[in-house]
Amino acid sequence: MRSRSRPHPAPLPAPLEPRPGLRLRVAKGWASAETAAKWLAELTRDVPWKEEFVTVFGRRHAMPRRTCWMADPGCGYRYSDLENVIEPWSRAANEIRERVSAACGVEFNSVLLNLYRDGRDSMGWHTDDERELDPQASIASLSLGAARTFRFRARGGEGEPLSLELEHGDLLAMEPPTQLHWQHALPRRLRVHEPRLNLTFRRVLQRGNGV
């Protein structure tokens, strides 16, 4: 249940466009070290983490990370032919959702949680442009735990790529039209031995109750 009082989060900086069509807002240390550590511990313990599988060229592969989809009723989400089962909001995830929504000015109704157990876990190149997502809403990503490199490249292959080092407590907002023109990824980093937990908040276009 949403709390009655509106949180007062740190504001996000003005959007930057470091490459044409790539519109970002980056708040370093948006969550204090103490708050980020509390959230990391609670989410790692309480989230019903899943090991999902995807089919690529007819072969079934385990995804190189643990995941969980939390959302309001009716906010189903499908990617890589994977239909995510809606889990109810945990206490910590809902608290973070309220603060991130207030900071970004978007009423987020869903979050994809990814647990990267160490630097061997990763996320391949992709765009968050599925038909279920509101194309006019920003997508906000909160990083907890180990620092990892977040990379961008143009969808057409032209232009210079961009790398961001996202650390414990950093908040990144990808503003429209970023998903139309740019892909992003989290590559492997074998020298990283600590976990990273990422929460990516989205606004799903509701199509009725259930998934």
C-alpha positions in Angstrom: 0.0 0.0 0.0 1.3 3.4 -0.9 2.2 5.6 2.1 0.1 8.7 2.7 3.1 11.1 3.0 5.0 12.2 0.0 8.7 11.5 0.3 11.3 14.3 -0.2 14.1 12.7 -2.3 17.1 14.4 -3.6 16.3 16.2 -6.9 17.7 14.9 -10.2 20.0 17.2 -12.2 18.9 18.7 -15.5 19.0 16.3 -18.5 22.2 16.0 -20.5 22.5 15.0 -24.1 26.1 13.7 -24.4 25.3 12.2 -27.8 22.5 13.0 -30.3 19.2 11.4 -29.1 20.8 10.1 -25.8 19.1 12.1 -23.1 20.2 11.2 -19.5 19.9 12.5 -15.9 22.5 11.1 -13.6 22.4 11.6 -9.8 25.6 10.4 -8.2 25.1 9.3 -4.6 21.3 9.9 -4.9 20.8 7.5 -2.0 23.1 7.9 0.9 25.6 5.0 1.6 23.6 4.1 4.8 20.2 4.1 3.0 21.6 2.2 0.0 23.2 -0.4 2.2 19.9 -0.9 4.1 17.9 -1.3 0.8 20.5 -3.7 -0.6 20.4 -6.0 2.4 16.6 -6.0 2.6 16.0 -6.6 -1.1 18.6 -9.3 -1.3 16.9 -11.1 1.6 13.2 -10.5 0.8 12.8 -10.5 -3.0 11.6 -13.8 -4.5 14.5 -14.0 -6.9 14.0 -16.2 -10.0 16.4 -18.0 -12.4 14.8 -17.4 -15.7 15.5 -19.0 -19.1 15.3 -17.6 -22.6 15.3 -19.3 -26.0 17.8 -18.1 -28.5 18.0 -19.7 -32.0 16.0 -22.6 -30.6 18.3 -23.3 -27.6 17.3 -22.6 -24.0 19.8 -20.6 -21.9 19.8 -19.5 -18.3 19.9 -15.7 -18.0 23.2 -14.6 -16.4 21.5 -12.9 -13.4 18.6 -13.3 -11.0 15.4 -11.4 -11.7 12.1 -10.4 -10.2 9.2 -8.3 -11.7 7.1 -6.3 -9.2 4.2 -4.3 -10.5 0.7 -3.0 -9.9 -2.2 -5.2 -11.1 -2.5 -5.2 -14.9 1.1 -4.2 -15.5 2.4 -7.3 -17.2 5.7 -7.1 -19.1 7.2 -9.4 -21.8 10.7 -9.4 -23.2 12.9 -12.0 -25.0 9.7 -14.2 -25.2 9.7 -14.2 -21.4 6.3 -13.4 -19.7 7.1 -12.0 -16.3 5.0 -13.1 -13.4 3.8 -10.1 -11.3 5.1 -10.2 -7.7 3.6 -7.9 -5.1 5.6 -4.9 -4.0 7.9 -5.6 -1.1 8.2 -2.9 1.6 11.7 -1.7 0.5 10.8 -1.8 -3.2 7.7 0.2 -2.7 9.6 2.8 -0.5 12.2 3.1 -3.3 9.4 3.4 -5.9 7.8 6.3 -4.2 11.1 8.2 -3.8 12.2 7.6 -7.4 8.7 8.5 -8.7 8.9 11.8 -6.8 12.4 12.6 -8.0 11.6 11.8 -11.7 8.1 13.2 -11.8 6.7 9.9 -13.1 4.2 7.6 -11.3 6.1 4.4 -11.9 3.9 1.3 -11.7 6.5 -1.5 -12.1 10.1 -2.4 -11.5 12.4 -5.0 -12.9 14.9 -6.1 -10.3 18.2 -7.7 -11.4 20.7 -9.3 -9.1 24.2 -9.6 -10.6 25.9 -12.0 -8.2 29.4 -11.0 -9.3 31.2 -9.7 -12.4 30.4 -12.8 -14.4 26.7 -11.9 -14.5 25.8 -9.4 -17.2 23.1 -7.9 -19.4 23.4 -7.9 -23.2 22.7 -5.1 -25.7 19.0 -4.1 -25.8 16.5 -1.3 -25.8 13.6 -0.9 -23.4 11.0 -0.3 -26.2 8.5 -3.1 -25.7 4.9 -2.2 -26.7 3.8 -2.5 -23.0 5.9 0.5 -22.0 4.8 4.1 -22.1 7.1 5.7 -24.7 6.7 9.2 -23.2 7.9 8.2 -19.7 11.4 8.1 -18.5 13.0 4.8 -17.3 14.8 5.1 -14.0 17.6 2.8 -12.8 18.9 2.7 -9.2 22.2 0.9 -8.6 23.0 -0.8 -5.2 26.2 -2.7 -4.4 29.3 -3.1 -6.5 30.2 -0.5 -9.1 29.7 -1.6 -12.7 30.1 0.0 -16.1 26.9 0.8 -18.0 27.4 1.2 -21.7 25.4 2.9 -24.5 25.7 2.5 -28.3 23.7 3.9 -31.2 21.1 1.5 -32.6 22.3 2.1 -36.1 26.0 1.6 -35.2 27.0 5.2 -36.0 28.4 7.6 -33.5 30.7 7.2 -30.5 29.5 4.9 -27.7 29.3 6.1 -24.1 30.2 4.4 -20.8 29.0 5.4 -17.3 30.4 4.0 -14.0 27.4 3.5 -11.8 28.1 3.1 -8.2 26.3 2.3 -4.9 23.3 4.7 -4.6 23.5 6.2 -8.1 20.3 7.0 -9.9 20.1 7.1 -13.7 17.1 8.3 -15.6 16.9 7.6 -19.4 14.6 10.2 -20.9 12.7 10.0 -24.2 13.8 9.6 -27.0 16.8 7.6 -25.8 15.2 4.1 -26.3 14.4 5.0 -30.0 18.0 5.7 -30.8 20.3 3.9 -28.3 20.9 0.5 -26.9 22.4 -0.2 -23.4 24.2 -3.1 -21.8 26.0 -4.1 -18.6 29.1 -6.1 -19.7 30.9 -8.7 -17.7 33.7 -7.6 -15.3 35.6 -10.6 -14.1 37.5 -8.6 -11.5 34.3 -7.7 -9.7 33.6 -10.2 -7.0 30.8 -8.4 -5.1 27.0 -8.4 -6.0 25.2 -5.6 -7.7 21.4 -5.1 -7.4 19.7 -2.9 -9.9 16.1 -1.6 -9.9 14.8 -0.4 -13.2 11.5 1.5 -12.8 9.1 1.6 -15.7 5.6 2.9 -16.6 3.6 0.1 -18.2 0.4 0.8 -20.2 -2.2 -1.1 -18.2 -4.4 -3.5 -20.2 -6.7 -4.8 -17.5 -6.1 -6.9 -14.4 -3.6 -9.7 -14.3 -0.7 -10.4 -16.6 
